[in-house]
Amino acid sequence: MAKHSHNFIETYTGLVGFGFDRETDENAIRYYLQKFSDDTLMEKLVGRLTDDELSEIFFMINKILKNHLSEPEYHSLFLKDNE
């Protein structure tokens, strides 16, 4: 069984926009991140990113994870090493 899922993108039918309201903003972020992490897109895009862009993405994601997840949540939800 796969450890990772991207079910939201497969079922969401609402507005994809930003700046309308908090709920729409949250849904837009979920939608964009799941689309962005698609394996086919990543294969095409990652090699085209500059070193600075790679660093910026990596450190931004790590900062968000550190700011909003406890250590156990980080391990179970992000690393998925407690399953």
C-alpha positions in Angstrom: 0.0 0.0 0.0 1.3 3.5 -0.9 2.3 5.7 2.0 1.4 9.0 0.2 -1.9 10.2 -1.2 -3.1 13.0 -3.4 -6.9 12.5 -3.1 -7.9 16.1 -2.8 -6.9 17.0 -6.3 -8.8 14.0 -7.6 -12.1 15.1 -6.1 -12.1 18.9 -5.6 -14.5 20.7 -7.8 -14.6 24.1 -6.1 -13.0 27.4 -7.0 -9.2 27.5 -7.5 -8.3 31.1 -6.8 -6.5 33.1 -4.2 -7.6 36.1 -2.1 -11.3 35.4 -2.1 -11.6 34.0 1.4 -9.6 31.8 3.8 -11.4 28.5 2.8 -10.8 29.1 -0.9 -7.2 30.1 -0.2 -6.6 26.9 1.8 -8.2 24.8 -1.0 -6.1 26.6 -3.6 -2.9 25.8 -1.8 -3.9 22.2 -1.4 -4.8 22.1 -5.1 -1.6 23.8 -6.3 0.7 21.7 -4.1 -0.8 18.4 -5.1 -0.6 19.4 -8.8 2.9 20.7 -8.3 4.1 17.5 -6.8 2.9 15.3 -9.6 5.7 12.9 -10.7 5.4 13.8 -14.4 5.6 17.5 -13.8 8.5 17.1 -11.3 10.5 15.1 -13.8 10.2 18.0 -16.3 10.5 20.9 -13.9 13.2 20.0 -11.3 16.1 19.9 -13.8 15.1 23.4 -15.0 15.1 25.0 -11.6 18.1 27.2 -10.7 20.2 26.3 -7.6 18.6 29.3 -5.9 15.1 28.1 -6.7 15.9 24.6 -5.4 17.2 26.1 -2.2 14.3 28.5 -1.8 11.7 25.7 -2.2 13.6 23.3 0.1 14.2 25.8 2.9 10.6 27.3 2.7 9.1 23.8 3.0 11.4 23.0 5.9 10.6 26.3 7.7 6.8 25.7 7.3 7.1 22.1 8.6 9.2 23.2 11.6 6.9 26.1 12.5 3.7 24.1 12.3 4.4 20.4 13.1 5.6 18.9 16.3 8.5 16.4 16.1 6.1 13.4 16.3 3.8 14.9 13.6 6.8 15.6 11.4 7.9 12.0 11.6 4.4 10.5 11.1 2.9 12.9 8.7 5.9 14.1 6.6 8.5 11.3 6.9 5.9 8.6 7.4 8.4 6.7 9.4 6.1 5.8 12.3 3.8 3.6 10.3 
